[in-house]
Amino acid sequence: MALDFSGENLRGRNFKGRQDLAGANFSYADIRGANFTVANLKDANFSHAKAGLQWRWAIFLVLVSWFLSGLSEFLWFTYGSLTIWPMFETSSLQIASWTALIILVAFFFVTIRQGVGAFVIIATIAGVLAAAFAIAGVLAAAFAIPEFLVVAFFALAISLIGAAALVVSAATIGAIATAYAVAAAGVLAAVVFPVPTGVLAVVFFVATGVSPTSFAGATKVTAIAIIVLTGALLNFYIGWQAVKGDEQYSFIRNLAVTFAATGGTSFRGADLTNADFTQATLKSTDFRNTILICSRWHQAKMLDRVRPGSTYLQNSQVRQLLVTGQGQDNNFDRQNLRGINLKEAKLADASFIGADLSEVNLQDADLSRAKLKQTQLDDTDLTGATLTGAYIEDWGITNTTKLHGVTCEYVFMRLPTKEDPDPLRKPDNKQEVFADGDFADFIKPIFDTLDLYHNQGVDPRAVAIAFKNLAENHPEAELEIVAMEKRGDDKILLRAKTAVGSDKSQLSAEYFDDYNQLKALSQSQQLLLVEKDKRIISLENMVDTALKQPKFYTQGDTNMSDISGINIQDSSNVSGIAGNNSIANLGTISGNVSIALNQLPDATDAEKPGIKELLSQLQDAIVQSTYLSEEDKTEALEQVKALAEAGKSPQESTKQKMAKTAITMLKGIFTGLPAVASLVEAGNKLLPAISKLFGLG
């Protein structure tokens, strides 16, 4: 039974290394200063718990911050004194004084606009100039240059390096002190300065015999007080911006958070998988090296004040999303979001292009119109999520992705571009939507497939032969082509469904070994392997056609048939490899062929018979044949139609390629018919003539 610590005072308790805390209830408990290092806290409930520093640690850290603040004010006081005092002395000292004052003004402006880091660069330049002036002073003294110039050079050198060092030191120490105080105990602790600058001013001038009541003394005191007060305000500004998360002062913030987490609640190295921190207060908490898979952070307080280490809590945008659950229209492209909990999050119109959402809890999340192109979703829980209008081009779902109860009326298979604005909506009919549960059935066949990616000079015939050989050599794998997709100009991805437990690595290696050997053969050698196998010819034609069109091809008895609107060519003849698909009505196909033929120009008397006339004769011979099955007639007519489409192509190379494929298909269909069949006679007569007209010899 899980332990129950709800509502208890657990301040300073030591739970280090305990393995019996899985599922424990710490809701509403006071866990300030508690040590949970390397404990097993899977499924633990920390909702409304209060983590952070115990009072004695908070007071100690505030005192340290006050000490640093006082040190900073002393440095500002010293800088002011060394800057203002020489203004009333000799001309050479006045040069140093004005130089220091200019550096101070420059520091204020540069730091506020660009951050302390930018001024460090200026300070470095000041150091170089200081060295140059020092060298100039030495040379001036060596060559008997007037004394006031020698003094001036040395004064500039000392003022440059001294002023830069003092200003950077004072501001940095003061900003860190402010950030420490705010992180440990809040804003009030940061605005209380332990060293009254007025008292310092009076003590300093009394000690040096200068009366603050005289005009010169009052002027000096006032000027120094202004510098000290301005420095104090700058300290507070930098420290406050650092705590708020301004990236210009990130190093100060990191120091403050590290400092404030000392003595606070520690989860370092603990396993917090599925732990719930809903509305918990987490200031000054250590999460370094912690396992935070699917931990719940909804409305958690002060999550920006924790010590995150290398966990996803170091990302401010992710922290905001986890706390609020509001990510509409946000950009998370290419971010590593693995293992976060986005249950019921509002993510409509958000972009996750190339992001890693593996192991993420997206139960009941709203991902309407979200861009999920190339998003990794391995072991992601999308149960009950809304995906209507999402763009899922090349998304990385796997057989461990949970899609139960997904609400989705339609999706887009690609992200539109200016060059190709068609997003490929599914279902294709814009008046149709997926019924409940249909989306999971639609997308599921893509999960567990053997993906054969061909990326160099695809040889369709070698693909067809190699796949046939693989299917015959491994009948236990139950290979079934489910998709072909063109990638780029000459690359193709062939996907095949496999039986559960099939070794895809071995199948892929064997296929490509065979394919590469076949590809090296000449066409005549390949044809000897093809012989009269219509299955190879059909698959070869499909691959060849897929290479010409950047579309998806699907096969088999899945529910994804024809998902891109392209008809499957000769799927019935790839039995044993690709399964069966419905055959279009023969009369409809013949009518479509006639329409395509009528779009061809009539041949002149000198040209007769032309392509149009020869194809019309071939169409009639196919329809009237008594030896062809209805499936073969349908396929043959499809090839006649393909020849008609080739005849309309303006590019000679494309025309010849399309014609060659169609004629090869027709020869394969006619092979094996009785010699007395009229179609054989017509084919022997018409096909050579058609080949000649297409320039195929």
N, C-alpha and C positions, 0 to 999 in steps of 0.2 A: 504494500500500500504506500502511495506517495506521501512524503512528509508534508506537514502543514505548519508553516511559520507565519501565516497571514496575520497582519496587524501587530506583530511582535517587535520589540526593541532589540535589534541585533547589532547595534553600533559596536564596531571594533571586534566582532566575533570572527573566529578563525575557522573557515570551512576548507582550507587548503587541501587539495588532492582528494576530497571526498567523492566517492563514486556512487553514493546512495541518494543523490539529490535529483536524479532524473524525474521529471514531472512534479517536483516539489512546488508548493504554493507559498510564494513570498509576497503576495499581493498586499499592498498597503503597509508593508513592513518598513522599518527604519534600518537601512543597511549601510548607513554612512560609516566609512572606515572599515567595513567588513572585507575579509580576504577570501575570495573564491578562486584563487590561482589553481589552474589545471584541474578544476573540479568538473564532474560530469553533470551538466545542467540542461540536458536535452529536455525539451517540452516544459521547462520550468516556467512558472507564472510570476513575473515581476511587475505586473500591472499596478500602477499607482504607488509603486515603491519609491523610497527616497534614498538615493545614493549620493556620494560625495564625501566631503570632509567632516570630521568631528570638530566641535567648537575649538578645542585646544589647538588642533592643527591649523584651523582657519585663523585664529588669533596670532599664532606664531608666524604664519606666512604674511599676514598683514603687517606685523612689526618689521619683518625683513623688507617688505616693499617700502615701508616708511623710511627705513634706514637708507635704502637706495635712493629714494626720492630726496631725502635730505642731502645725500652726497651729490646728487645732480644739481640741487639748488646752490650748494657751495661752489660747484664748478662754474655754474652760471655767474655767481657773485664774483668769483675770481676773474672770470673772463671780462665781466663788466668793469671791474676795478682796473685791470690791466689795459682795457681799451679806453676808458674815460680819463683816467689820471694823466696820461702823457699829453692829452690835448691842451693842457695848461702849462706845458713845459717847453723844452727847446724844439726847434723846427725839425730836427732829425727824429725825435721821439714822436712828434706829431704825424710824421709820415707813417710810422709803424701803427699809430693809433687809428688813423683813417683807413689804413689797409685792413686792420682787424675788423673795423666797423663795416666795411664793404663786404668782407667775407661773411659776417653775421647776417646781413640783409640778404645776400645771395643764398645763404643756407636756408633761411626761412622760406623764400619763394620756391627754390628748387625742391625742397623736402615736401612742401605741401602739394606741389604739382606732380612731382615725379617719384617721390619716395626717398628714403635715406640712402638707398643704394646709389642713386644718381649723384648725391652729394659726395659720396665716398670717392667717386671718379674725379669730382672737382677737387677734393682734398688731395688726391694723388697728383693732379696737375699742379696744385699749390706747392706740394713738396718738391716737384721738379723745378718749379720756378724759384723756390727758396734756395735750392742747391745752386742754381744759376746765379742768383744774386750774391750768395756767399762767395762763390768763385770770383765773381766780378769785384767783390770787396777786397779779396786777397790780391788780385791783380792790380787794383787801384792803389792799394797800400805799397805794393812792390815798385810801382812806377811813379811814386811820389805824386799821386793825384791829390787834389785838395782834400783836407780832412773831412769836410762836411759830406763829400760824396762817398767816401769810404764808410762813414757812419750810416749814411742813408742806405747804401747797399746792404750792410749787415742788418740794419733795422728792418728792411723789407723782408730779408730772408727769415729772420727770427719771427716776425709778425705773421708771415704766411704760414709757416709750419706750425707755429704755436697756436694761432687762432683756429686753424683747421682742426688740429687735434683736440683742443678744448671744446670746440663747438660740437664735434661729432661725439665725443665722450659724454658731455653733459646731456645732449639730446637723447642719445641711445640709452644711457642709464636711467634717465627720467622716464622715457617711454616704457622701458621694461618694468620699472617700478609701478607705473600706472596700470599696465596690463596685468601684472601680478596681483595688484590689489583688486582690480575689477574681477579677475578670474577667481580669486579666492573668496572675496567677501562682498563684491558689488561696487557700484559707482561711488557710494558715500565714502568708502575707505580710501578711494583714490584721490578725492579732492581735499583730504586733510593732510596738510604738509607739516611735518614735525619741526622744521627749522624756520622760524619767522625771519624772513629776509630783512625786515626793517631793523631788527635787533643786531643782525650781522653787520649791516651797513654802519650803524652807530658805533658798535664795538670796534670795527675796523678803523673808522676815521678818528675816533677818540684815541685809539692806540697809536695812530700816526701823527697826532697833534693837530689834526684839522678839525675845526669846529663846524658841525653841520648847520649851525645857525648863521654862519657867514654866507655872503652871496656865492662865493666860489665853492665853499663847502656844500651849501644847499644844492647848487647846480650839479655837483658831482654825485651827491647822494641820490638826487632825483633821477639822473641819467642811469645810474647803476641799478636803481630800483626798477626802472622801466625795463632794462635788459633782463633782470632776474624774473620779473613778472611775465614778460613775453616768453622767456624760456620755459617757465612753468606751464603756461598755456599751450606752448608747442609740445611739451612732454605729454600733457593730457590729450591733446589732439591725436598725436601719433599712437599713443597707447590705446585710446578708444577706437580708432580706425583699425588697429591690429586685432583687437578683440572682436570687432564686428565682421572681420574676415577680409579686409582690403588686402589684395594680393601684393600691393607695394610694400606692405609691412609684414609679410607672412613669417619672416624669420623671428620677428619680435613676438608674434602670436604663438608660434610653435614653442618658443622658450617659456612664455607665460603659461601655456596649457600644460607643458611638461612639469613646470614648477608647481602649479596648482594641484596637479594630480598626485603629488607626493603626499602619502598618508591618506589618500582618498580610497574609495571602493575599488577593489582590483578584481578584474575578471581575466587577468593575463593568462593565456594558454588554456582557458576553459572551453568546454564544448557547449555552445549555446544554440545548437540546432533547434529550430522551431520554438525558441524561447519567446515569451510575450512581454514586451516592455511598454505596452500601451499606457500612455499618460504618466509614465515614470519620470522622475526628476533625476537627471544623470550627470550633473555638473561634477567635474573633477573625478571622472571614472576612467580606469585604465582598461582598454580593450585590445591591447597589443597581442598579436599571435592568437587571437581568439577565433574559434570556428563559429561563424554567424550565418550559416545556411538557413534561409527562410525565417530568420528572426523577425519578430513583429515590432515596429517602432511607431505605430500610429499615435500621433499627438504627444510623442515623448518630448519632455522639456529639457532645454539646454543641451541638446545632442551635439551642438557645435562647440561645447566646452569639454568634450571628452578627449582622451588620448587615444587616437584611432590606430596607431601603428600603420601597417600596410593593408588594413581591411578596407572594404568599400566605404566605410564611414569617413575616410579622409577626403572624399569627393563632396564638396558643398552642394552641388546640384542634386546628387543622389540623396544626401541627407534631407534636403528639402522635400524631395519626392516621397521619401519613406515616412516623413513626419506628417505631411499634409495629404498624401495620396492624390495630389492634383498635378498631373503632368500633361494636360491638354496642350497640343500645339508646340510642345517642347522638342528640342533636338538632342537626341542621345546617340547620334551616329557614331559607330565604331567604338563605343564605350564598353568596358568590361562590367557588366551588371550581373554576372553569374551569382546565383544563390540568394538574390534579394527577395523580399516578400512584398509583392504588389497586389495582394488580395484586395479586390473591390476598388482598385485604383482607377482614376479617370484619366485615360490615355488617348482619348479621341484625337485624331489628326497629328499624333506624335510621330516622330521619325526615329526609327531604330535601324537604319541602313548599316549593315555590316556589324551590328552590335552583338554581343554574346549574352543571350538571355537563358542560357542553359541552367537547369535546376531552379528556375524562378517560379514562385507561386503567383500565378495570374488568375486564380479562381475568381470568377464573377467580375473580372476587370473589363472595362469598356475600351476596346481597341478599334472602334469604328474609324474607318478611313486611315488607320495607322500604316506607315510605310515599313514593311517588314522584309524588304529586299535583302537577301543574303544574311538574314538574321539567324543566329544559331539558337535552336530551341530543343536541344537534347535534354530529355527528362524534364521538360517544362510542363507544369500543370495548368492547362487552359480550360479546366472544367468550368462550364457555365459562362465562359467569357463571350463577349460580343465581338465578332470579326466582320460585320457587315461593311462592305466597301474597302476592306483592307487590301493592300498591294503585297502579294506574296511571291514575287519573282525570286526564284532560286532560294527560297527560305529553307533552313536546315532542320526540318522536322525529322524525327526518327521513330522507330517502333516503340520507344519509351515515352514519346510525347503524348500527353493525356488530352483528348479532344471530346470527352464525354459531355454531352449537353451543351455544346457550343451553339450559340445563336448566330446565324449567318444567313442573310438573304441572298447575298451575291458577293463575289470577290473579283479582284483584277489580277490576272496572271503576270502582268508586267507593269513596270513604272513607265508612264508615257514620257516621251522626249519630244523635242521640236522636230527632229527628223522623222519620228514614228510616234504620232500622238495616240495611236490606238492602244488602250490598256488591256485589251483582250478580256472583256467581262465574261464571267461564268455565273449562271447559265448565259449562253449566247443571246437568247431572246430577251430583250430588255423588259419584256412584259412578264417574264417568269422569275421566280425566286426559289431558292432551296426550301424544301419542306423541312420540318423538324427532323434532325438526325441525318439529313441528306448530305450536308457538307462533309461530315466525317467519313461517310461512305465514298464521297466523291474524291477526297484527297488521300484516303487510306492506302490504296494500291501502290502509291509511290514510296511508301515507307521502306519496305524490306526488299530491295532490288539489287541485282547484279548490274553495276553501272560500267559499261564498256565505252570508255572515252577515246575516240580516235582524233588525234590532233595534227597529223601530217599526211597530206596527200592520200585521202581516203580512197580505197579500191573497193567499190561496191560488191564486185563478184567475190573477192577474197573475204569480205565480211560475211557474205551469204554462205560460202562454203565452210568457213571456220565455225560459224554459229551452228550450222547443221551438224558438223562433226562433233562439236561440244555436246549438243543435245543427244546425239546417238551414243556418245561415249559415257554420258552420265544421265541415264534415264531416271535415276533416283532423285536427281535435282529438280525434275519437273519444270524445266526451263520454258518460260512463256514470255514472249516479247510484249511489253506493255507500252513502250513509248520510244520514239525516235525524235531527237531534237537537233536541229542545225545550230552550231556554235561558230560564229565568225563566218569567213568565206569558204573554208574547206575543212571544217571540223564537224564532227557529229558525235552525239551521245546516244548510245543504244542501251535501253533499260530493259531488263528481263526479270520477271518475278521468279523466285526460286522456292523450293520446298524448305520448310522450317529445318534449321540445323545444317543447311548446306554450307560448305566451306567456300565462301566467295573469293577469298584470296587465291585458293588453288584453282578455282574455275577461271578466274581472270587471267592468272599466269598461263594456264594451259591454252586458253583462247588466243592470247596475244602471241604466244610462241608459234601456234599454228598459223595465225593470220600473217605474221611477218614472213614465214616461209612461203605461204601462198602468194603473198604480194610480190615476192621476188621472182615468181614464175612468169613466163611469157603468157600472152592471152591464149595461144593455141594449147599450151600445157594446161591452163586453167579449164579450157573448154572440154578437154579429155576427162577432167574430173567431174564436170557438170553433167555430161552425157544427156540423158533425157529426164533429169530430175527437175520437174516443174517447180518443186518447192524452192530450190536454189534460185531458179530464174525469177520467181515471184519476189523473193526476199531481196535479190539483187536490184530489181526494179524499184522496190520500195526505198531502199537506201539511196539509190541514184536520184529518185524524185525528192527525197527528203533533203538532199544536198542542194537542190535548186530552190527550196523554199524554207525560210526561217520559221518553221511551224513545228508543232508537236504531232507525232504519229502515235496512235495507241492501238493495241491489239488485244486479243484474248476475250475472256468472258467476264471482264471486269465491268464496273459501272462508269468507266471513264471513256467509253468509246467515242472517238471523233471529237475530242474536247476542243480542237481548234477549228472545226468546220471543214477539215480536209477528209475526203473519203478514203477509206482503207482500200488499198489496191490488192486484189487477189488474196484476201485474208483467208478465204476458204481453202486455197491451195497450199497454205502453209500449215496444214494439219499436222499435228505432232510437234510443231514448233510454235505456232501462234494461236491455235484455237480457231473458233468459228465466229463469224459475224453475219449479221443479216444481209441478204443480197437485195439490191434494188430491183424494182420491177423491170422486166426485160423490155416491155413496151416503152416505159419511161426513158430507159437508157437509149433505145433505138431512136426515140424522138429527139433526145438531146444530141445524138450524133448527126441527125438530119439537119438540125439547127446550125450546128457547127460547120457542116459541109456547105450549107447555103451561104455562109459568110465568106467562103473562098471565092475568088474570081473565076469566071468561066474561061476555059482554054480557048485560044484562037484556033481557026481551022488548021493552021500550020503546026500547032502544038498538040492537037488532040491525038490521043486522050491525055488530059492533064491530071494533076493531083486530085482535083475534085471528082473527075469522072472515074478514075481508078479506085478511089476510096468508096465511091457510091456502089461500084460493082462488088467490092469486097464486103461492104455492109450487107448487100442483098444475099451474097453467098453464105455469110455467117448466119443470118436470120433463117435462111431456108434449109440449113444443114440439119440432117436427121441423126448425125453421129455425135454432135456436141451436146453435153448436158446444158441445162439452163444456166448453171454457174459459169461454165466455160464460155457460153455465148455472151453472157454479161461482161466477162473479163475481156473477151476479144473485142466487143463493141467499145469498151472503154479505151482500148488501145487504138482503135480506128479514130475515136474522138481525139485522143492524144496526138495522132498524126495530123488531124485537121488543125488542132491548135498550133502544132509545129509549123504548119504551112503558113500561118499568119504571123509568125515571129519575124521581126525585122533583122535580127542578128543571125548571120549564117551559122556561126559556131553553135549557138543555142538551138537553132532549128535542126542541125544535123545531130546533135546530141540527143534531143528529144525523139527524133525520128528513129535513131539507131536503137534506143531503149525499147520503143514501142514495137518495132519490127522484130527485135529479139524475143520479146514477149509473145508475139503472134506465132513465131516459128515454134516456140516452146509449146504453145497450145495445140498447134496443128500436128506436132510430132506424136506419133503413135496412132493416128487415125488410119483406117483401112486405105490402101492405095486406090481403091475404086471410088472413094468418097469424092464427090464433086468439089468439096471445099479444098481438098488437097490439090486437085488440078487447078482450081482458081488461085490458090495460094502460090503454087509453083509458077504461075503465069504473072500474077499481079504484084507479088512482093518484090521480085527483082526490078520490075518497071518502076515501082514506087521508090525503091532504093536509089535508082538511077536519077530520078527527078529530084531527089533530095541531095544529090551529089555524093552518094555513098558508094558508087561504083556498081 
